[in-house]
Amino acid sequence: MALEFTDSNFQTEVLTSDKLTVVDFWAEWCGPCRAIGPVIEDLSKDYAGKVNIGKVNVDQNPQLSINYGITSIPAILFIKGGQVVDKQVGAAPRALLEKKIQSHL
C-alpha cells in the first residue's frame, strides 16, 4: 500500500531515505488524481522494499505543495538523496512512471 506523506513526516520518510521515493501530490476532488491512484498503489506493491512510494494530500499538507512549487495536480516527484531527480505533472500511463523509476534505481 502506498505510504502517506505529510508535512510532519516528509523529512524523515522522504528526504533522509536512502531509497528512491516517488511522491504523488493529489487531492480528493481531482479527477485525474483519482484515475492515477490505482497505478500508484500497484507500483507501491511491485516495488515494495526497493522504492518508497507514497502520496501527499495537497489540501491537508499545503506547506509541502508550497515548498515544491506544486501548482498542478497530479504532480509526481521522484526524490533521491533529498533532491528532486525527476518530475511528472499530470496523469501518466504506468509504463512512463515505471521507466522513470527504473532510470533512477
C-alpha positions in Angstrom: 0.0 0.0 0.0 1.2 3.5 -0.8 2.6 5.4 2.1 1.0 8.7 3.3 3.5 11.6 3.5 2.6 14.7 5.5 4.2 18.0 6.4 5.3 16.3 9.7 6.9 13.1 8.4 8.2 14.2 5.0 11.7 15.0 6.3 12.3 11.5 7.8 10.3 9.4 5.4 11.4 11.1 2.1 14.3 13.4 2.4 16.6 11.3 4.6 15.6 8.0 3.0 18.4 6.1 1.2 15.9 4.8 -1.4 14.3 6.5 -4.4 11.0 7.9 -3.2 8.1 8.5 -5.6 5.7 11.2 -4.2 2.2 11.7 -5.7 0.8 15.1 -4.9 -3.0 14.7 -5.1 -6.4 15.8 -3.8 -9.7 14.1 -3.3 -11.6 16.4 -5.7 -9.1 15.9 -8.5 -10.4 13.5 -11.2 -7.0 12.8 -12.9 -5.6 12.2 -9.4 -8.2 9.6 -8.6 -7.6 8.0 -12.0 -3.9 7.6 -11.4 -4.4 6.4 -7.7 -4.6 2.7 -8.6 -1.4 2.9 -10.7 0.4 4.4 -7.7 -1.0 1.6 -5.4 0.1 -1.1 -7.9 3.6 0.4 -8.2 4.0 0.6 -4.4 3.3 -3.2 -4.2 5.5 -4.0 -7.2 8.5 -2.0 -5.8 8.0 -2.8 -2.1 11.3 -2.8 -0.3 13.1 -1.2 -3.3 11.4 2.1 -3.8 9.3 4.2 -1.3 6.1 5.2 -3.0 3.5 7.4 -1.4 1.1 10.2 -1.6 0.7 13.8 -0.3 -2.8 15.2 0.0 -2.3 18.8 -1.0 -5.3 20.0 0.9 -4.1 18.6 4.2 -0.4 19.4 3.7 -0.2 22.8 2.0 3.4 23.6 3.1 4.8 20.7 1.1 3.0 21.9 -2.0 4.4 25.4 -1.5 7.9 24.1 -0.8 8.0 22.1 -4.1 6.1 24.6 -6.2 3.2 22.3 -6.9 0.7 24.3 -8.9 -1.0 21.5 -10.9 -2.0 18.0 -9.7 -1.4 15.2 -10.0 2.2 16.0 -9.7 4.6 13.1 -9.1 8.1 13.9 -7.8 11.0 11.4 -7.9 13.2 12.2 -4.9 16.6 10.6 -4.3 19.2 11.7 -1.7 16.9 14.5 -0.6 16.8 16.1 -4.1 14.1 16.0 -6.8 15.6 14.0 -9.7 12.6 13.8 -11.9 9.0 15.1 -12.2 5.8 14.1 -13.9 2.9 16.6 -14.0 -0.5 15.3 -15.0 -1.8 11.8 -15.2 0.6 9.4 -17.0 0.5 5.8 -18.1 2.1 3.2 -15.8 4.8 2.4 -18.4 6.1 6.0 -18.3 6.2 6.1 -14.5 8.0 2.7 -14.4 10.5 4.0 -17.0 11.3 7.0 -14.7 11.6 4.7 -11.6 13.9 2.3 -13.4 16.1 5.2 -14.7 16.8 6.3 -11.1 17.4 2.8 -9.4 
